[in-house]
Amino acid sequence: LKHVTKQEKFEVEFAFVARNRKAADALSAQLKTETNYSVRIDPFVDRKREYWVEAKTGPMTVSQEVIDQCVTRMVDYAKQHACIYDGWGTLVPAK
């Protein structure tokens, strides 16, 4: 985030691991309702009964403070549904 200007906007993705489809669906519903992020659920190919949940923001201004606040919320959402918060990422175009 050191080289990101305040004028630039990025889509940020947050990733989670859910033990089963029920947990993935519950986490997805909460994320859609409380954050308005787009959410995708995919089964893990090599792990039985586990699901990958990915939440994606719309374009937003990113700073360390904003990311820290988002991560705190994502960790809380994961705990509420017995899921694992796996991290965040974004694509930064080359200059």
Rosetta blueprint (number, residue, H / E / L):
1 L L
2 K L
3 H L
4 V L
5 T L
6 K L
7 Q L
8 E L
9 K E
10 F E
11 E L
12 V E
13 E E
14 F E
15 A E
16 F E
17 V E
18 A E
19 R L
20 N L
21 R H
22 K H
23 A H
24 A H
25 D H
26 A H
27 L H
28 S H
29 A H
30 Q H
31 L H
32 K H
33 T H
34 E H
35 T H
36 N L
37 Y L
38 S E
39 V E
40 R E
41 I E
42 D E
43 P E
44 F L
45 V L
46 D L
47 R L
48 K L
49 R L
50 E L
51 Y E
52 W E
53 V E
54 E E
55 A E
56 K E
57 T L
58 G L
59 P L
60 M E
61 T E
62 V L
63 S L
64 Q H
65 E H
66 V H
67 I H
68 D H
69 Q H
70 C H
71 V H
72 T H
73 R H
74 M H
75 V H
76 D H
77 Y H
78 A H
79 K H
80 Q H
81 H L
82 A L
83 C L
84 I E
85 Y E
86 D E
87 G E
88 W E
89 G E
90 T E
91 L L
92 V L
93 P L
94 A L
95 K L
